[in-house]
Amino acid sequence: MPYDPGAINLDDKFSKFSKHWSPHIIAQVNDLHIKSVKVQGEFVWHRHEDTDELFLVHKGKLTIKYRDRNVTLGAGELHVIPKGVEHKPIAAEECEILLIEPAGTINTGDAGGELTAHEEPRI
Amino acid sequence: MPYDPGAINLDDKFSKFSKHWSPHIIAQVNDLHIKSVKVQGEFVWHRHEDTDELFLVHKGKLTIKYRDRNVTLGAGELHVIPKGVEHKPIAAEECEILLIEPAGTINTGDAGGELTAHEEPRI
């Protein structure tokens, strides 16, 4: 990633794309990527065998379904999905979120399928 | 850290303490801690030899001084300080920030001194 000369403004980053379920890399801390993602509708059930995953809601409301419970996040709320635990994100309306996870983490985890992001642009 | 049952609300976490320059651990992603910190005034010049450090401003305005430039962050803006680079955070008014850095990272880095946080409570 090119050396970042200054502030990374989240509203600015979210204004640069519109596709849902498509992570965009906005920063890196050691081996972790900070990604901006817009989501709407239902994602697939999946798990990440090797890593935790942090969700921080910037705008909107996100529900993370687990097999035995739901966690609902509003703006300014975060949640960490433990590694290996199956989950399914859902948003009735468009929702802007930050993801924090290791570089190379695939959005659909073990599930694959048509929502898999084969590229994660740096913006 | 006890298993987190749900949403972690940032405003709620910041309401739980008032001391400046005292990081509080609110979440963990793999080996990284997510810390809430209130700052006001001038911190010490220091560097972290082994890790990058992410600052995300939740409320207020933070200036990160480098030896050759300043980066100023408002609410909803983030910046990553590269490992090994000397920096000095400053906030004229109280500012609420999230830090993301490896567990065990000392707030004053190589500098030490009276602002060193010897404990980082989990809240």
gemmi code that builds the backbone of each chain (N, CA, C; Angstrom):
import gemmi

chains = {
    "A": [
        ("MET", (0.862, -1.192, 0.000), (0.000, 0.000, 0.000), (0.896, 1.238, 0.000)),
        ("PRO", (0.561, 2.227, -0.807), (1.373, 3.447, -0.797), (1.352, 4.075, 0.586)),
        ("TYR", (2.420, 4.755, 0.922), (2.488, 5.420, 2.211), (1.330, 6.403, 2.339)),
        ("ASP", (0.629, 6.314, 3.426), (-0.537, 7.172, 3.634), (-0.095, 8.507, 4.205)),
        ("PRO", (-0.396, 9.581, 3.525), (0.108, 10.872, 3.981), (-0.727, 11.516, 5.073)),
        ("GLY", (-1.899, 10.981, 5.377), (-2.686, 11.713, 6.353), (-3.912, 10.975, 6.815)),
        ("ALA", (-4.959, 11.749, 7.068), (-6.188, 11.211, 7.625), (-6.947, 10.401, 6.587)),
        ("ILE", (-7.495, 9.287, 7.014), (-8.382, 8.472, 6.183), (-9.797, 8.728, 6.670)),
        ("ASN", (-10.584, 9.390, 5.825), (-11.935, 9.783, 6.227), (-12.934, 8.702, 5.815)),
        ("LEU", (-13.666, 8.169, 6.780), (-14.544, 7.032, 6.478), (-15.667, 7.422, 5.517)),
        ("ASP", (-16.313, 8.565, 5.752), (-17.380, 8.975, 4.826), (-16.842, 9.090, 3.398)),
        ("ASP", (-15.656, 9.626, 3.273), (-15.050, 9.749, 1.947), (-14.833, 8.369, 1.326)),
        ("LYS", (-14.313, 7.441, 2.106), (-14.061, 6.092, 1.561), (-15.373, 5.429, 1.138)),
        ("PHE", (-16.411, 5.555, 1.966), (-17.689, 4.905, 1.618), (-18.340, 5.555, 0.390)),
        ("SER", (-17.966, 6.813, 0.101), (-18.554, 7.483, -1.065), (-17.959, 6.987, -2.378)),
        ("LYS", (-16.900, 6.190, -2.299), (-16.163, 5.821, -3.514), (-16.653, 4.549, -4.185)),
        ("PHE", (-17.631, 3.869, -3.584), (-18.114, 2.631, -4.213), (-19.556, 2.397, -3.785)),
        ("SER", (-20.246, 1.538, -4.501), (-21.648, 1.280, -4.182), (-21.994, -0.209, -4.131)),
        ("LYS", (-21.134, -1.065, -4.626), (-21.462, -2.494, -4.701), (-21.573, -3.099, -3.296)),
        ("HIS", (-22.586, -3.904, -3.120), (-22.780, -4.559, -1.829), (-21.899, -5.807, -1.679)),
        ("TRP", (-21.529, -6.082, -0.438), (-20.762, -7.272, -0.056), (-19.391, -7.311, -0.732)),
        ("SER", (-18.875, -6.145, -1.061), (-17.593, -6.067, -1.764), (-16.592, -5.275, -0.923)),
        ("PRO", (-15.734, -5.952, -0.173), (-14.817, -5.240, 0.723), (-13.776, -4.428, -0.038)),
        ("HIS", (-13.512, -3.230, 0.448), (-12.476, -2.360, -0.101), (-11.465, -2.077, 1.014)),
        ("ILE", (-10.210, -2.269, 0.712), (-9.159, -2.092, 1.726), (-8.831, -0.607, 1.859)),
        ("ILE", (-8.918, -0.085, 3.092), (-8.642, 1.339, 3.285), (-7.408, 1.586, 4.161)),
        ("ALA", (-6.936, 0.575, 4.849), (-5.755, 0.753, 5.698), (-5.230, -0.614, 6.111)),
        ("GLN", (-4.013, -0.617, 6.641), (-3.399, -1.856, 7.101), (-2.658, -1.603, 8.406)),
        ("VAL", (-2.832, -2.502, 9.356), (-2.102, -2.475, 10.631), (-1.382, -3.800, 10.758)),
        ("ASN", (-0.090, -3.792, 10.643), (0.684, -5.033, 10.623), (0.111, -5.941, 9.542)),
        ("ASP", (-0.340, -7.137, 9.882), (-0.870, -8.043, 8.845), (-2.394, -8.000, 8.751)),
        ("LEU", (-3.006, -7.027, 9.363), (-4.470, -6.916, 9.283), (-4.885, -5.823, 8.309)),
        ("HIS", (-5.950, -6.107, 7.592), (-6.544, -5.086, 6.735), (-7.762, -4.473, 7.416)),
        ("ILE", (-7.924, -3.177, 7.198), (-9.141, -2.470, 7.567), (-9.916, -2.294, 6.267)),
        ("LYS", (-11.133, -2.804, 6.242), (-11.903, -2.815, 4.998), (-13.228, -2.090, 5.201)),
        ("SER", (-13.633, -1.327, 4.198), (-14.967, -0.729, 4.194), (-15.854, -1.598, 3.299)),
        ("VAL", (-17.068, -1.843, 3.774), (-18.004, -2.704, 3.048), (-19.396, -2.113, 3.176)),
        ("LYS", (-20.139, -2.105, 2.063), (-21.563, -1.795, 2.112), (-22.339, -3.096, 1.957)),
        ("VAL", (-23.321, -3.270, 2.811), (-24.079, -4.521, 2.761), (-25.569, -4.222, 2.747)),
        ("GLN", (-26.311, -5.084, 2.092), (-27.780, -5.035, 2.135), (-28.287, -6.408, 1.738)),
        ("GLY", (-29.297, -6.880, 2.470), (-29.836, -8.208, 2.191), (-29.157, -9.255, 3.059)),
        ("GLU", (-29.163, -10.496, 2.578), (-28.620, -11.615, 3.358), (-27.330, -12.130, 2.740)),
        ("PHE", (-26.335, -12.316, 3.568), (-25.091, -12.946, 3.127), (-25.238, -14.457, 3.327)),
        ("VAL", (-24.187, -15.198, 3.077), (-24.239, -16.659, 3.227), (-23.720, -17.069, 4.609)),
        ("TRP", (-24.216, -18.192, 5.097), (-23.630, -18.795, 6.284), (-22.192, -19.192, 5.969)),
        ("HIS", (-21.260, -18.840, 6.852), (-19.861, -19.222, 6.622), (-19.093, -19.088, 7.928)),
        ("ARG", (-17.890, -19.597, 7.907), (-16.998, -19.435, 9.069), (-15.582, -19.177, 8.558)),
        ("HIS", (-14.776, -18.561, 9.428), (-13.355, -18.359, 9.130), (-12.569, -19.224, 10.117)),
        ("GLU", (-11.977, -20.283, 9.608), (-11.370, -21.284, 10.491), (-10.167, -20.739, 11.243)),
        ("ASP", (-9.492, -19.753, 10.675), (-8.190, -19.354, 11.221), (-8.165, -17.974, 11.851)),
        ("THR", (-9.302, -17.287, 11.879), (-9.216, -15.916, 12.371), (-10.527, -15.415, 12.952)),
        ("ASP", (-10.386, -14.558, 13.966), (-11.498, -13.727, 14.406), (-11.777, -12.680, 13.322)),
        ("GLU", (-12.924, -12.015, 13.465), (-13.295, -10.982, 12.490), (-14.070, -9.903, 13.247)),
        ("LEU", (-13.608, -8.657, 13.105), (-14.290, -7.555, 13.791), (-15.200, -6.804, 12.830)),
        ("PHE", (-16.429, -6.570, 13.257), (-17.379, -5.729, 12.535), (-17.624, -4.471, 13.359)),
        ("LEU", (-17.489, -3.306, 12.725), (-17.830, -2.024, 13.351), (-18.791, -1.312, 12.416)),
        ("VAL", (-19.998, -1.022, 12.903), (-20.998, -0.383, 12.048), (-20.758, 1.125, 12.014)),
        ("HIS", (-20.645, 1.656, 10.799), (-20.450, 3.099, 10.590), (-21.798, 3.782, 10.395)),
        ("LYS", (-22.658, 3.184, 9.581), (-24.014, 3.711, 9.382), (-24.955, 2.541, 9.191)),
        ("GLY", (-26.188, 2.687, 9.710), (-27.193, 1.651, 9.474), (-27.245, 0.625, 10.591)),
        ("LYS", (-27.865, -0.490, 10.289), (-28.051, -1.545, 11.284), (-27.722, -2.900, 10.653)),
        ("LEU", (-26.946, -3.671, 11.387), (-26.493, -4.980, 10.897), (-26.864, -6.042, 11.920)),
        ("THR", (-27.445, -7.136, 11.445), (-27.657, -8.290, 12.322), (-26.703, -9.399, 11.918)),
        ("ILE", (-26.008, -9.917, 12.914), (-25.151, -11.076, 12.688), (-25.870, -12.280, 13.287)),
        ("LYS", (-26.278, -13.184, 12.415), (-26.940, -14.393, 12.898), (-25.890, -15.446, 13.225)),
        ("TYR", (-26.044, -16.021, 14.406), (-25.337, -17.252, 14.739), (-26.378, -18.372, 14.717)),
        ("ARG", (-25.933, -19.597, 14.823), (-26.897, -20.702, 14.794), (-27.809, -20.681, 16.016)),
        ("ASP", (-27.357, -20.052, 17.114), (-28.140, -20.098, 18.353), (-28.570, -18.732, 18.874)),
        ("ARG", (-28.257, -17.648, 18.156), (-28.625, -16.314, 18.634), (-28.353, -15.295, 17.534)),
        ("ASN", (-28.846, -14.088, 17.748), (-28.551, -12.973, 16.845), (-27.867, -11.867, 17.629)),
        ("VAL", (-26.968, -11.138, 16.976), (-26.385, -9.923, 17.543), (-26.705, -8.786, 16.579)),
        ("THR", (-27.347, -7.735, 17.077), (-27.684, -6.599, 16.226), (-26.833, -5.397, 16.608)),
        ("LEU", (-26.241, -4.789, 15.599), (-25.323, -3.666, 15.788), (-25.866, -2.433, 15.089)),
        ("GLY", (-25.859, -1.285, 15.800), (-26.149, 0.002, 15.194), (-24.860, 0.786, 14.992)),
        ("ALA", (-24.991, 1.998, 14.498), (-23.816, 2.839, 14.273), (-23.060, 3.048, 15.581)),
        ("GLY", (-21.750, 2.934, 15.535), (-20.928, 3.092, 16.733), (-20.892, 1.860, 17.615)),
        ("GLU", (-21.269, 0.721, 17.052), (-21.201, -0.538, 17.807), (-20.347, -1.542, 17.041)),
        ("LEU", (-19.609, -2.316, 17.812), (-18.752, -3.326, 17.190), (-18.982, -4.682, 17.843)),
        ("HIS", (-18.514, -5.702, 17.144), (-18.667, -7.082, 17.610), (-17.564, -7.910, 16.959)),
        ("VAL", (-17.026, -8.845, 17.717), (-15.997, -9.726, 17.180), (-16.559, -11.136, 17.038)),
        ("ILE", (-16.489, -11.650, 15.837), (-16.917, -13.024, 15.581), (-15.730, -13.939, 15.838)),
        ("PRO", (-15.867, -14.846, 16.789), (-14.728, -15.716, 17.098), (-14.394, -16.641, 15.923)),
        ("LYS", (-13.122, -16.946, 15.790), (-12.728, -17.814, 14.683), (-13.433, -19.166, 14.783)),
        ("GLY", (-13.778, -19.696, 13.625), (-14.378, -21.021, 13.568), (-15.868, -21.068, 13.803)),
        ("VAL", (-16.480, -19.925, 14.124), (-17.904, -19.929, 14.475), (-18.736, -19.481, 13.263)),
        ("GLU", (-19.718, -20.313, 12.924), (-20.549, -20.030, 11.764), (-21.423, -18.808, 12.015)),
        ("HIS", (-21.530, -17.970, 11.000), (-22.328, -16.742, 11.130), (-22.845, -16.315, 9.766)),
        ("LYS", (-23.838, -15.425, 9.807), (-24.486, -14.950, 8.577), (-24.920, -13.506, 8.796)),
        ("PRO", (-24.271, -12.539, 8.147), (-24.670, -11.135, 8.285), (-25.927, -10.839, 7.460)),
        ("ILE", (-26.773, -10.000, 8.011), (-28.019, -9.589, 7.352), (-28.244, -8.102, 7.630)),
        ("ALA", (-28.679, -7.369, 6.593), (-29.056, -5.962, 6.787), (-30.298, -5.689, 5.946)),
        ("ALA", (-31.373, -5.278, 6.606), (-32.616, -4.995, 5.873), (-32.431, -3.790, 4.953)),
        ("GLU", (-31.746, -2.765, 5.465), (-31.445, -1.568, 4.666), (-29.936, -1.510, 4.469)),
        ("GLU", (-29.498, -0.680, 3.542), (-28.059, -0.577, 3.302), (-27.329, -0.138, 4.572)),
        ("CYS", (-26.235, -0.766, 4.810), (-25.467, -0.562, 6.041), (-23.988, -0.455, 5.668)),
        ("GLU", (-23.293, 0.501, 6.314), (-21.862, 0.693, 6.041), (-21.062, 0.173, 7.234)),
        ("ILE", (-20.135, -0.713, 6.954), (-19.388, -1.320, 8.052), (-17.892, -1.327, 7.760)),
        ("LEU", (-17.138, -1.323, 8.845), (-15.705, -1.613, 8.772), (-15.480, -3.051, 9.210)),
        ("LEU", (-14.617, -3.725, 8.480), (-14.159, -5.056, 8.866), (-12.684, -4.975, 9.213)),
        ("ILE", (-12.286, -5.685, 10.250), (-10.871, -5.805, 10.567), (-10.538, -7.284, 10.664)),
        ("GLU", (-9.637, -7.710, 9.795), (-9.289, -9.128, 9.702), (-7.967, -9.250, 8.958)),
        ("PRO", (-7.310, -10.402, 9.064), (-6.002, -10.528, 8.418), (-6.081, -10.356, 6.900)),
        ("ALA", (-5.041, -9.764, 6.326), (-4.922, -9.702, 4.873), (-5.123, -11.104, 4.309)),
        ("GLY", (-5.889, -11.192, 3.241), (-6.113, -12.488, 2.595), (-7.353, -13.212, 3.061)),
        ("THR", (-8.021, -12.695, 4.093), (-9.257, -13.332, 4.554), (-10.328, -13.207, 3.472)),
        ("ILE", (-10.948, -14.305, 3.120), (-11.975, -14.335, 2.071), (-13.334, -14.078, 2.710)),
        ("ASN", (-14.119, -13.208, 2.076), (-15.362, -12.766, 2.723), (-16.340, -13.910, 2.997)),
        ("THR", (-16.365, -14.906, 2.131), (-17.319, -16.009, 2.315), (-16.714, -17.189, 3.083)),
        ("GLY", (-15.496, -17.031, 3.575), (-14.882, -18.062, 4.410), (-14.873, -19.423, 3.741)),
        ("ASP", (-15.420, -20.424, 4.446), (-15.436, -21.799, 3.938), (-16.563, -22.050, 2.950)),
        ("ALA", (-17.459, -21.082, 2.773), (-18.681, -21.352, 2.010), (-18.508, -21.143, 0.512)),
        ("GLY", (-17.683, -20.173, 0.108), (-17.566, -19.866, -1.318), (-18.879, -19.372, -1.893)),
        ("GLY", (-19.023, -19.504, -3.210), (-20.270, -19.105, -3.862), (-20.166, -17.762, -4.545)),
        ("GLU", (-21.290, -17.313, -5.088), (-21.273, -16.160, -5.997), (-20.990, -14.838, -5.286)),
        ("LEU", (-21.137, -14.789, -3.957), (-20.849, -13.543, -3.242), (-19.368, -13.410, -2.865)),
        ("THR", (-18.575, -14.421, -3.210), (-17.141, -14.343, -2.906), (-16.501, -13.172, -3.648)),
        ("ALA", (-15.758, -12.358, -2.911), (-15.049, -11.215, -3.508), (-13.679, -11.696, -3.960)),
        ("HIS", (-13.489, -11.764, -5.265), (-12.207, -12.267, -5.783), (-11.142, -11.195, -5.798)),
        ("GLU", (-11.564, -9.957, -5.724), (-10.607, -8.855, -5.582), (-11.127, -7.917, -4.499)),
        ("GLU", (-10.214, -7.353, -3.756), (-10.579, -6.354, -2.759), (-9.758, -5.107, -3.065)),
        ("PRO", (-10.363, -4.180, -3.807), (-9.606, -2.998, -4.233), (-9.146, -2.166, -3.045)),
        ("ARG", (-8.005, -1.532, -3.206), (-7.546, -0.545, -2.226), (-8.047, 0.816, -2.683)),
        ("ILE", (-8.719, 1.504, -1.773), (-9.259, 2.812, -2.148), (-8.769, 3.845, -1.148)),
    ],
    "B": [
        ("MET", (-10.308, -12.811, 27.920), (-11.490, -11.936, 27.966), (-12.746, -12.814, 27.961)),
        ("PRO", (-13.724, -12.491, 28.796), (-14.945, -13.307, 28.810), (-15.605, -13.254, 27.439)),
        ("TYR", (-16.277, -14.304, 27.087), (-16.977, -14.355, 25.807), (-17.965, -13.195, 25.731)),
        ("ASP", (-17.884, -12.460, 24.657), (-18.754, -11.293, 24.507), (-20.093, -11.714, 23.930)),
        ("PRO", (-21.159, -11.417, 24.625), (-22.463, -11.899, 24.168), (-23.125, -11.028, 23.120)),
        ("GLY", (-22.585, -9.854, 22.847), (-23.324, -9.037, 21.898), (-22.589, -7.810, 21.456)),
        ("ALA", (-23.358, -6.751, 21.233), (-22.808, -5.513, 20.700), (-21.968, -4.780, 21.737)),
        ("ILE", (-20.867, -4.225, 21.302), (-20.034, -3.365, 22.128), (-20.283, -1.938, 21.655)),
        ("ASN", (-20.908, -1.156, 22.528), (-21.302, 0.210, 22.164), (-20.206, 1.190, 22.574)),
        ("LEU", (-19.694, 1.927, 21.613), (-18.535, 2.790, 21.899), (-18.888, 3.902, 22.882)),
        ("ASP", (-20.036, 4.554, 22.702), (-20.418, 5.612, 23.657), (-20.504, 5.056, 25.077)),
        ("ASP", (-21.056, 3.857, 25.183), (-21.149, 3.225, 26.507), (-19.761, 2.981, 27.092)),
        ("LYS", (-18.857, 2.478, 26.289), (-17.501, 2.211, 26.801), (-16.810, 3.507, 27.235)),
        ("PHE", (-16.945, 4.564, 26.423), (-16.288, 5.826, 26.790), (-16.912, 6.456, 28.036)),
        ("SER", (-18.161, 6.102, 28.345), (-18.805, 6.666, 29.539), (-18.281, 6.049, 30.831)),
        ("LYS", (-17.501, 4.981, 30.728), (-17.115, 4.212, 31.912), (-15.816, 4.691, 32.568)),
        ("PHE", (-15.154, 5.655, 31.964), (-13.910, 6.125, 32.582), (-13.673, 7.576, 32.169)),
        ("SER", (-12.783, 8.244, 32.890), (-12.536, 9.656, 32.592), (-11.045, 9.998, 32.508)),
        ("LYS", (-10.185, 9.108, 32.972), (-8.756, 9.427, 33.020), (-8.167, 9.557, 31.616)),
        ("HIS", (-7.346, 10.570, 31.439), (-6.716, 10.789, 30.138), (-5.476, 9.902, 29.947)),
        ("TRP", (-5.242, 9.553, 28.694), (-4.060, 8.774, 28.280), (-4.014, 7.387, 28.917)),
        ("SER", (-5.182, 6.874, 29.289), (-5.261, 5.579, 29.974), (-6.080, 4.602, 29.121)),
        ("PRO", (-5.411, 3.754, 28.337), (-6.145, 2.855, 27.439), (-6.954, 1.807, 28.206)),
        ("HIS", (-8.179, 1.566, 27.724), (-9.043, 0.529, 28.271), (-9.358, -0.460, 27.157)),
        ("ILE", (-9.175, -1.722, 27.426), (-9.378, -2.751, 26.399), (-10.865, -3.066, 26.289)),
        ("ILE", (-11.397, -2.940, 25.077), (-12.835, -3.206, 24.898), (-13.101, -4.425, 24.008)),
        ("ALA", (-12.124, -4.889, 23.284), (-12.330, -6.060, 22.421), (-10.974, -6.585, 21.973)),
        ("GLN", (-10.987, -7.791, 21.417), (-9.756, -8.406, 20.927), (-10.045, -9.124, 19.612)),
        ("VAL", (-9.173, -8.943, 18.662), (-9.237, -9.656, 17.374), (-7.913, -10.377, 17.209)),
        ("ASN", (-7.932, -11.677, 17.289), (-6.702, -12.461, 17.278), (-5.765, -11.898, 18.366)),
        ("ASP", (-4.572, -11.458, 18.002), (-3.643, -10.973, 19.037), (-3.659, -9.454, 19.164)),
        ("LEU", (-4.635, -8.817, 18.578), (-4.725, -7.363, 18.693), (-5.788, -6.941, 19.688)),
        ("HIS", (-5.497, -5.900, 20.412), (-6.482, -5.306, 21.299), (-7.098, -4.068, 20.647)),
        ("ILE", (-8.398, -3.895, 20.901), (-9.101, -2.669, 20.557), (-9.247, -1.919, 21.875)),
        ("LYS", (-8.724, -0.698, 21.914), (-8.679, 0.053, 23.164), (-9.395, 1.393, 23.001)),
        ("SER", (-10.133, 1.777, 24.023), (-10.722, 3.114, 24.055), (-9.839, 3.983, 24.948)),
        ("VAL", (-9.588, 5.200, 24.487), (-8.709, 6.114, 25.211), (-9.283, 7.519, 25.124)),
        ("LYS", (-9.264, 8.234, 26.249), (-9.568, 9.662, 26.236), (-8.259, 10.423, 26.370)),
        ("VAL", (-8.081, 11.418, 25.541), (-6.827, 12.164, 25.577), (-7.118, 13.654, 25.629)),
        ("GLN", (-6.225, 14.370, 26.271), (-6.259, 15.836, 26.266), (-4.876, 16.340, 26.654)),
        ("GLY", (-4.409, 17.349, 25.927), (-3.078, 17.869, 26.192), (-2.051, 17.199, 25.289)),
        ("GLU", (-0.807, 17.180, 25.767), (0.291, 16.653, 24.952), (0.812, 15.352, 25.527)),
        ("PHE", (0.976, 14.362, 24.686), (1.602, 13.114, 25.085), (3.114, 13.249, 24.858)),
        ("VAL", (3.835, 12.175, 25.085), (5.300, 12.228, 24.904), (5.685, 11.740, 23.504)),
        ("TRP", (6.798, 12.225, 23.006), (7.380, 11.659, 21.792), (7.772, 10.206, 22.080)),
        ("HIS", (7.379, 9.301, 21.176), (7.751, 7.901, 21.365), (7.582, 7.154, 20.057)),
        ("ARG", (8.097, 5.944, 20.052), (7.902, 5.065, 18.885), (7.643, 3.649, 19.381)),
        ("HIS", (6.995, 2.856, 18.495), (6.778, 1.434, 18.768), (7.621, 0.661, 17.752)),
        ("GLU", (8.687, 0.056, 18.252), (9.661, -0.544, 17.330), (9.109, -1.740, 16.582)),
        ("ASP", (8.106, -2.411, 17.156), (7.695, -3.696, 16.589), (6.303, -3.697, 15.984)),
        ("THR", (5.626, -2.578, 15.984), (4.244, -2.640, 15.515), (3.744, -1.309, 14.964)),
        ("ASP", (2.860, -1.423, 13.973), (2.038, -0.296, 13.560), (1.015, -0.022, 14.661)),
        ("GLU", (0.357, 1.133, 14.554), (-0.655, 1.490, 15.554), (-1.740, 2.293, 14.836)),
        ("LEU", (-2.980, 1.847, 14.987), (-4.091, 2.550, 14.329), (-4.809, 3.448, 15.320)),
        ("PHE", (-5.045, 4.694, 14.921), (-5.857, 5.642, 15.676), (-7.135, 5.902, 14.881)),
        ("LEU", (-8.288, 5.764, 15.529), (-9.575, 6.128, 14.930), (-10.260, 7.081, 15.900)),
        ("VAL", (-10.550, 8.298, 15.438), (-11.162, 9.283, 16.332), (-12.669, 9.064, 16.385)),
        ("HIS", (-13.173, 8.922, 17.607), (-14.609, 8.744, 17.835), (-15.287, 10.094, 18.062)),
        ("LYS", (-14.669, 10.935, 18.877), (-15.175, 12.296, 19.114), (-13.995, 13.222, 19.314)),
        ("GLY", (-14.126, 14.456, 18.829), (-13.076, 15.444, 19.067), (-12.086, 15.513, 17.923)),
        ("LYS", (-10.953, 16.118, 18.203), (-9.921, 16.308, 17.190), (-8.566, 15.966, 17.786)),
        ("LEU", (-7.807, 15.186, 17.037), (-6.491, 14.728, 17.489), (-5.447, 15.111, 16.451)),
        ("THR", (-4.348, 15.653, 16.924), (-3.216, 15.875, 16.023), (-2.104, 14.902, 16.382)),
        ("ILE", (-1.585, 14.232, 15.361), (-0.434, 13.364, 15.548), (0.758, 14.077, 14.935)),
        ("LYS", (1.669, 14.454, 15.806), (2.875, 15.114, 15.324), (3.919, 14.070, 14.960)),
        ("TYR", (4.480, 14.238, 13.777), (5.699, 13.531, 13.409), (6.824, 14.571, 13.434)),
        ("ARG", (8.032, 14.120, 13.283), (9.150, 15.069, 13.313), (9.117, 16.002, 12.102)),
        ("ASP", (8.465, 15.560, 11.015), (8.501, 16.374, 9.789), (7.125, 16.826, 9.295)),
        ("ARG", (6.056, 16.506, 10.041), (4.713, 16.894, 9.582), (3.722, 16.616, 10.698)),
        ("ASN", (2.503, 17.127, 10.508), (1.409, 16.829, 11.428), (0.279, 16.171, 10.653)),
        ("VAL", (-0.451, 15.261, 11.310), (-1.675, 14.690, 10.750), (-2.793, 15.002, 11.738)),
        ("THR", (-3.844, 15.662, 11.271), (-4.957, 15.991, 12.153), (-6.179, 15.164, 11.776)),
        ("LEU", (-6.772, 14.551, 12.792), (-7.908, 13.644, 12.607), (-9.121, 14.184, 13.339)),
        ("GLY", (-10.275, 14.201, 12.652), (-11.548, 14.485, 13.290), (-12.340, 13.201, 13.481)),
        ("ALA", (-13.552, 13.345, 14.005), (-14.407, 12.168, 14.222), (-14.641, 11.448, 12.894)),
        ("GLY", (-14.542, 10.120, 12.931), (-14.738, 9.340, 11.711), (-13.519, 9.305, 10.807)),
        ("GLU", (-12.371, 9.658, 11.361), (-11.131, 9.594, 10.580), (-10.107, 8.717, 11.302)),
        ("LEU", (-9.339, 7.992, 10.508), (-8.326, 7.104, 11.087), (-6.987, 7.344, 10.414)),
        ("HIS", (-5.963, 6.838, 11.082), (-4.590, 6.991, 10.596), (-3.754, 5.876, 11.218)),
        ("VAL", (-2.847, 5.345, 10.427), (-1.964, 4.294, 10.930), (-0.551, 4.838, 11.053)),
        ("ILE", (-0.010, 4.742, 12.247), (1.368, 5.159, 12.493), (2.275, 3.963, 12.203)),
        ("PRO", (3.159, 4.121, 11.234), (4.020, 2.980, 10.892), (4.956, 2.620, 12.048)),
        ("LYS", (5.254, 1.340, 12.144), (6.143, 0.917, 13.228), (7.489, 1.611, 13.116)),
        ("GLY", (8.027, 1.924, 14.275), (9.360, 2.507, 14.314), (9.425, 4.006, 14.111)),
        ("VAL", (8.288, 4.634, 13.807), (8.299, 6.067, 13.495), (7.891, 6.882, 14.725)),
        ("GLU", (8.717, 7.835, 15.073), (8.479, 8.658, 16.250), (7.260, 9.550, 16.037)),
        ("HIS", (6.434, 9.648, 17.067), (5.214, 10.459, 16.961), (4.816, 10.956, 18.344)),
        ("LYS", (3.918, 11.953, 18.338), (3.486, 12.584, 19.587), (2.044, 13.038, 19.390)),
        ("PRO", (1.091, 12.383, 20.034), (-0.314, 12.799, 19.943), (-0.575, 14.037, 20.808)),
        ("ILE", (-1.419, 14.909, 20.271), (-1.814, 16.138, 20.962), (-3.292, 16.394, 20.730)),
        ("ALA", (-3.996, 16.813, 21.782), (-5.405, 17.196, 21.620), (-5.661, 18.422, 22.483)),
        ("ALA", (-6.071, 19.519, 21.865), (-6.328, 20.743, 22.624), (-7.519, 20.559, 23.558)),
        ("GLU", (-8.568, 19.893, 23.059), (-9.755, 19.585, 23.859), (-9.823, 18.072, 24.040)),
        ("GLU", (-10.628, 17.632, 24.991), (-10.741, 16.187, 25.201), (-11.204, 15.505, 23.916)),
        ("CYS", (-10.597, 14.391, 23.649), (-10.836, 13.653, 22.410), (-10.951, 12.169, 22.752)),
        ("GLU", (-11.914, 11.491, 22.133), (-12.116, 10.055, 22.370), (-11.623, 9.283, 21.155)),
        ("ILE", (-10.736, 8.340, 21.393), (-10.166, 7.596, 20.274), (-10.156, 6.098, 20.536)),
        ("LEU", (-10.204, 5.358, 19.436), (-9.929, 3.926, 19.480), (-8.498, 3.706, 19.008)),
        ("LEU", (-7.812, 2.807, 19.699), (-6.491, 2.346, 19.291), (-6.585, 0.881, 18.919)),
        ("ILE", (-5.905, 0.507, 17.875), (-5.795, -0.918, 17.530), (-4.323, -1.247, 17.403)),
        ("GLU", (-3.888, -2.183, 18.240), (-2.466, -2.543, 18.296), (-2.347, -3.882, 19.022)),
        ("PRO", (-1.213, -4.556, 18.881), (-1.084, -5.869, 19.508), (-1.226, -5.810, 21.033)),
        ("ALA", (-1.814, -6.845, 21.584), (-1.855, -6.999, 23.036), (-0.447, -6.822, 23.577)),
        ("GLY", (-0.333, -6.059, 24.653), (0.967, -5.869, 25.285), (1.702, -4.626, 24.831)),
        ("THR", (1.177, -3.937, 23.825), (1.826, -2.702, 23.379), (1.723, -1.652, 24.488)),
        ("ILE", (2.846, -1.054, 24.822), (2.895, -0.046, 25.881), (2.645, 1.336, 25.276)),
        ("ASN", (1.781, 2.116, 25.935), (1.348, 3.377, 25.317), (2.489, 4.355, 25.048)),
        ("THR", (3.493, 4.352, 25.888), (4.606, 5.299, 25.698), (5.771, 4.695, 24.897)),
        ("GLY", (5.580, 3.480, 24.394), (6.602, 2.880, 23.535), (7.967, 2.853, 24.181)),
        ("ASP", (8.959, 3.396, 23.456), (10.341, 3.381, 23.936), (10.627, 4.489, 24.939)),
        ("ALA", (9.655, 5.391, 25.149), (9.953, 6.600, 25.930), (9.782, 6.407, 27.438)),
        ("GLY", (8.806, 5.570, 27.839), (8.544, 5.423, 29.267), (8.068, 6.734, 29.879)),
        ("GLY", (8.219, 6.856, 31.199), (7.837, 8.090, 31.875), (6.503, 7.978, 32.579)),
        ("GLU", (6.100, 9.102, 33.145), (4.953, 9.081, 34.069), (3.618, 8.822, 33.377)),
        ("LEU", (3.533, 9.011, 32.065), (2.274, 8.745, 31.366), (2.129, 7.269, 30.966)),
        ("THR", (3.134, 6.463, 31.278), (3.041, 5.044, 30.945), (1.881, 4.394, 31.700)),
        ("ALA", (1.033, 3.672, 30.957), (-0.097, 2.958, 31.573), (0.381, 1.570, 31.983)),
        ("HIS", (0.471, 1.345, 33.282), (0.979, 0.060, 33.754), (-0.111, -1.006, 33.775)),
        ("GLU", (-1.353, -0.567, 33.748), (-2.459, -1.513, 33.604), (-3.412, -0.964, 32.562)),
        ("GLU", (-3.995, -1.864, 31.808), (-5.007, -1.459, 30.833), (-6.258, -2.271, 31.146)),
        ("PRO", (-7.185, -1.673, 31.917), (-8.359, -2.437, 32.356), (-9.212, -2.860, 31.164)),
        ("ARG", (-9.847, -4.005, 31.327), (-10.869, -4.427, 30.354), (-12.200, -3.918, 30.837)),
        ("ILE", (-12.899, -3.231, 29.963), (-14.203, -2.688, 30.347), (-15.256, -3.150, 29.357)),
    ],
}
model = gemmi.Model(1)
for chain_id, residues in chains.items():
    chain = gemmi.Chain(chain_id)
    for i, (resn, *xyz) in enumerate(residues, 1):
        res = gemmi.Residue()
        res.name, res.seqid = resn, gemmi.SeqId(i, " ")
        for name, pos in zip(("N", "CA", "C"), xyz):
            atom = gemmi.Atom()
            atom.name, atom.element = name, gemmi.Element(name[0])
            atom.pos, atom.b_iso = gemmi.Position(*pos), 0.0
            res.add_atom(atom)
        chain.add_residue(res)
    model.add_chain(chain)
structure = gemmi.Structure()
structure.add_model(model)
structure.setup_entities()
